Amino acid sequence: MQWIRQLAADENGQSLAEYGLLTALIAVACIVAVKTLGGSIQAKFMTLADSIAE
């Protein structure tokens, strides 16, 4: 019974899960930003490439 109490009081796994969730949230935010801004960034690079080619 004491082992179960110690397991419930242990917070090491809990902080690892929080870091995992935070990392996943940052990854989703990056993907959304790239998807949202991808078209306009591509247009800017195409304009830049055209001006360099001339």
C-alpha positions as CSV (number, residue, x, y, z in Angstrom):
1,M,0.0,0.0,0.0
2,Q,2.9,2.4,0.8
3,W,4.3,1.8,-2.8
4,I,1.0,3.0,-4.3
5,R,1.2,6.2,-2.1
6,Q,4.8,6.9,-3.2
7,L,3.8,6.3,-6.8
8,A,0.9,8.8,-6.6
9,A,3.1,11.4,-4.8
10,D,5.9,11.1,-7.4
11,E,5.9,14.1,-9.8
12,N,8.8,13.1,-12.1
13,G,6.6,11.5,-14.7
14,Q,4.1,14.3,-14.5
15,S,6.6,17.0,-15.4
16,L,7.9,14.8,-18.3
17,A,4.3,14.7,-19.6
18,E,4.0,18.4,-19.3
19,Y,7.2,19.0,-21.3
20,G,5.9,16.6,-23.9
21,L,2.6,18.5,-24.2
22,L,4.4,21.8,-24.4
23,T,6.6,20.5,-27.2
24,A,3.6,19.2,-29.1
25,L,1.9,22.5,-28.7
26,I,4.9,24.4,-30.0
27,A,5.2,22.0,-33.0
28,V,1.5,22.5,-33.9
29,A,1.9,26.3,-33.7
30,C,4.9,26.1,-36.0
31,I,3.0,24.0,-38.5
32,V,0.1,26.3,-38.5
33,A,2.3,29.3,-39.0
34,V,4.1,27.7,-41.9
35,K,0.8,26.7,-43.5
36,T,-0.7,30.1,-43.0
37,L,2.3,32.1,-44.2
38,G,3.6,29.7,-46.8
39,G,1.9,31.2,-49.8
40,S,3.0,34.8,-49.1
41,I,6.5,33.8,-48.3
42,Q,6.8,31.8,-51.5
43,A,5.5,34.8,-53.5
44,K,8.2,37.0,-51.9
45,F,10.9,34.5,-52.7
46,M,9.7,34.2,-56.3
47,T,9.8,38.0,-56.7
48,L,13.3,38.1,-55.2
49,A,14.4,35.3,-57.5
50,D,13.0,37.1,-60.6
51,S,14.8,40.3,-59.7
52,I,18.1,38.5,-59.2
53,A,17.7,36.6,-62.5
54,E,17.4,39.9,-64.4
